[in-house]
Amino acid sequence: MYLLRTAAIFRNPLLLRQFAFLYLASATILTIAIATNLHLDAQDRIELAKVRETARIEIAKNLVTQDFSSVTSDLLLLASTPVLRHYLDGSSAGRTDDLAQLFLSLARAKGCYDQVRYLDASGREVIRVNFNAGSPSIIPHDQLQDKSQRYFFRDSIRLERNEVFVSPMDLNIEHDQLEIPYKPMIRFGTPVFDSAGRKRGIILLNYFGEDLLGHFRNAMRLDDQRSGMLLNRDGYWLSSPKHEDEWGFMLGKPERKFGQEHAAAWRAISAGDSGALQTQQGLYVYATVYPLQAGQHSSTGSPLPRSSSRRELTGDEYNWKIVSFTPDEGIAGAFESNRTGRVILFGVSYLLLAFGSLAIAYFRLSRMQARARLKEDEERLREITLTMSDGLLVADRNGKITFANPEASLLLGYSEHELLGSDMHDLFHVRGDGSPCSRDECNLLRVAQTGTTYRAVEEAFKCKNGQILPISVSVSAIIKARDAAGIVVAFHDITERKNFELELEKRAQTDALTGLNNRRHFYELAEQEIVRTRRYRKPLAILMLDVDHFKAINDTYGHHSGDIVLQLLSAVCLQAVREIDIVGRLGGEEFSILMPEANGAQAREAAERLREAAAATVVQLENEVSISFTVSIGVATLDAADAGVGDMLKRADEALYAAKYSGRNRVCIKE
């Protein structure tokens, strides 16, 4: 009887309608809440992935452009060195050795060039230094090759002074064969000219593309859930998670293109400079990098060993696409891995609405975890900026600094507190010579007005202690709502490079033993002084001297003692002459002194003082042995018929021999 009554109650239509109404209403509210939170959570994860991948791509772009700037700086430095200029003017064997040693020093110091080469105007290698897996060496003459048919020679030789050809990144070819294992390469070339302005050939640096690709991969920080790709302008992989996809254009595999496998994604990526694309497979975030700088040229290149480029590429056409792909499961992460648990939870929630608060708490926790991960990624990105080896500043469109990393504070000498809120231009931006520059001519602030990127191989900042810091700089605009809202300034200390340039200049001009002007530099300074003397109609004299019986000193006491004599004589010369006089060692024991605004009598008087000072000098050798030496000096003055310093030296040399033949340790003048 009880069971019959219970069954009757459940068959009551009114009760069933009320139950259905309450259940459906409650279930509808719960369903809307769950669906809303799922959607918001998915959107948060997508936005977090976009921010994270955009930051990685921006760092990768900066590293690529920095690598190009560094190589271009090395190339133009080599092309302007006095060693190369003297070689092109003379081409003697000794100068060839000097130039080869300079190439070897660069390859050893940098470690990023597979080859450093000079090719003459016919395309023949004249000097080549190979890196040889960390042991650079100069290649013998009989192993040098003819590169006249290679596209990079043809495209470089046609350029003008200070213009640079940059090849596409491709695989290296040696002796008309693709080098195995594959060796990614970018070739930087520039033409070189002798003093008469004749184009004599090109300087070519083979930059290890693997270095650039390594920087790219480190910046992208790839893992199992994400993949980073570097594509050339035609969509071929330069770097891919699957190495077999790479270098299709070099291996005769036109099907190995990004667009072949991801046609819809490639249409969007190739049409835009940067952006994000959500597909059924996952999230693509991409950007375009334009590494060419002003004065640089490129072409399509050729995968064939003896084939010309199809055409020249403009700066906009020479570009690479940086693409990050995160699959849906990578975006969802641990959230998707707990799908079964959520289904059970939602099922229980629908049956027991009393536990609805548990479901809400679960979604709130999910949102909090998403925010925590977002903050963690922001902190990770901040760590990257704090540990960068380059200075990094962020400023608003008026130049007020809003962020400075520790390296920027260290390089400039200001604390972070002093930098923040300061006007970047007024605080430290100056011209290369240290003089102030106006805000109107400030290239850094102009980026905030125009939105265009500015890069410079050499700029200058003024440190807190007043010293001028030479830097290379890259300035990019922060774009919001299609307008520049501020700028990001990345700068690198190039003091070491500047010191390297000065050291090269000094070595090219200075005699290694005595520290005086070497023969070549003495001739250059003397010719300049002759021009000035004739313009202002002033007198000019020259002294030529050498050590008496120098061979006997070498034979008796050894060449080391002879070197000490030459060094002491150099010191005597510098003490005996005026500041305006030019002293040089012409070779062996022969020295010369050019005396501006001095007539024959004054020069003879100075020569006598110098002769007496030399005779009074005592050379202290080992074992308490001391020796003395004397010098013979020939004097000549500038004559109207003299074509240059060579004629003056010839007459001074005749006077010198007259002094020798008349007994040595004396001064003779050639009128």
Phi, psi and omega in degrees: 000317180298318180295324179294320179293319179298316179298324179295319179300313182292341177272004180288119183297322181297315179298318180295322179294318179296317179299314180298319181296310182297317183294314182295321179296312180295318180294324179296314179300315180296319180297316179299317180297316181295314182298319180297314181293323177298317180295314180297320179297317178297318179296319178300316182294321179294315180296321177299316179296321179297313181298314182298313184287326177298319179295317179297318181295321180296320177296318179298319178299314181298321179295320179297311181294326177294319178300316180297319180297318182296315181294318179300319178300314179298319183296311182292329176297313178300318184292341183253004183289145177301328180301315180292319182297317179293324177298314182295331179280333187240317181060030176283162183299320180297320179290328175297318178296319178300315181294319179297320178294324176297316178298318181296320180296319179295314181298320181289321183287321185275314180071012182241009181243123178291322179216142170238118191226151165240124177247135179286180186295344179270356181093006180273134175293129178255319177223135176215132174245124178260144182289325175053050175053043176097001177236075185301145179211156177274128184281132179301156185300323185287353178255002179286152189241162174267116181250021185296336182267353181282142186297326184291331175289312182299320182284336179275320187292338182275355182282168178260178183302137178068007172269148187234133173262132178240119181282162168297159174282121178216190181264145185289143178239127177236132181052043176065017180233142176296126184287132180244132356295162184302139181231096178301141187213142168235128183255129178248122182229148175214142179286153179235151188229148174277182184296337179275001179085010179276134178286120187253350181155204180223153167260134185228126175249123175267101184275132179296108177297334180296331176298312179297318180295325177295318176299319180299311183294323178295320180294323182284337176050062186290153176214187184292335183269344185232154175224138177246137184229143172242120184243145173278178187299337180267002177090007176280145179287125166266330174217127183218151174300332176255106187299335180291345178280344190282151170064035179300325182289338178271336187258010180069035180237076183297342180284344182275067177240153177300319183293338179292323182265335184227065188299311183296317179296319182294325179299318180287317183293317182291338183273343184239159178283320180201164178156190179225145184224118178264122180238178178294332181278330183160200186252125171257129171239131187217160176206158180251132177249131179247090188283343183292140178252175179301136180086001179255145181231157176210177180211179180290341183069191178202135176284350181271145184292334182229066182213144181277163173292149178289320180195167177281148177252137174283171179299327179285330181283331177278092182214158175236151176256127173259120186235129172248132179238125176239115180293163181305319180292332176289326178287316182290322177061225184295336181298317180286331181294344181256028184301316183298316179299321179292323179299316179297317181298315180294322178299315178297322181297321178293326179282324183235087183296345178296336179265019178300325179299328178295319178297317180298317179300322180298315180290324176297319178298319178300318179296319179297321178295322179297317179295322179296320178293322177298316179296322179298317178294323177297319178294323178295318177295323178295322177300321180299314181292326182287333183257005178297145177280353178255153173288141180226126178233144172238132181225156175282180186293347177264001177092007178280128185286128179248345178206141176215128178277165183303325181295324177296316178298318181296315183292321185272341179085003178261147173285163178300322179297321179291327182283316185297128180086350180279155176281116186302314184294312183293330185285316188213357183276123181224172173286170182300331180272004178094354180281151181294151173238146184285162179294330181295328182261011182282113180291334181290312180291333181297332179298322180292335179275322187260335183081001180271150179282140177238129176230142179218135177291330182214120173225184181216137171241148178261121182284169181299326180279005177093349179287149179267124181259112175286135185220159161255144190222146173229123183240123179238150180273146171266112186264126173226128181053042176067010177238152178285117180262351181174189182222153172245123184246115175250124181227152186231134179290119180250024179302318180298319179295319179297319178296324177297319178297315181296321180295320177298318180296318180296316180296329181286342187246348191245141173285128188295325185283313190258341184080002177278173173300135175282175187303315184295313182290325177300316178299318180298312180295321180295318179297321177297319182291325178297317178300314180295319181299315181291326180296319183260005175055052178253160175283160180209133180231159179221140178247139173232127185219154170213168185279130178291137177053039182296324179299322180295324178297314179298315183294324185277315188250353179098157183294331178297319178294322176300321178296321179297320178300315181295322179292320178293321178297322177300316179295320178298316180300314182295326179284331187273341185257173179277167179294331183277349180285149183249120184248135179214152173260118184276340181146143179058231179262013181268129178234158177218146180229122176263128187241094178297145175059031178238130176273184185297319182293316179295321179294320180296319179298316178296321180296321178296318178298319180294317180299316181294320180296321179294317181295333181273357183277133179249128180263116182267115181258181178291163179060033177058028176269134178230144178226161175239164178212160177233166179230150170252141188229132172251139183239138174217154178243161182292129179250151181300334183274353182292128178279339181180193184294334180300321179292320178296316180296326179297316180289325176294324178294320177297320178293323178298315179293328175297320178295322178296311185290339180268011172125356181067172182052048179206170182245132173234146181241138178256108182285000000 
